Amino acid sequence: MSTITLYHNPRCSKSRQALQLLQEKGVEPQIRLYLEDSPSREELVTLLGQLGIEPRALLRKGEQEYKDNNLKDTELNDDALIDAMVQFPRLIERPIAIAADKAVVGRPPENVLDLV
């Protein structure tokens, strides 16, 4: 089994639940506190490819930065959305588990078990 990396926010209940589920399966993931160690543009592009989703699908729409930067504007292209996530990592949906070339968003948290 490949190593699992978990983009984790310990203040988020879904993120804590995903971590607990992995640990219950005997998996101790590498934790990336992405709010402190935010992903680069290149990492986000790779991550979106692993997830198989568009940038807009990874945005947390309830965050103040989403509203302040008018990210609901459908005229914004993918590059602008990725730039916003690089600048404001709180906009990135969480948790995200990554193993090799596959990734899942842990919403619901049980999704992370797809990588075990």
Beta strands, then each sheet from edge to edge (+ up, - down):
strand 1: 4-7
strand 2: 30-32
strand 3: 96-99
strand 4: 102-105
sheet 1: 2+ 1+ 3- 4+
end
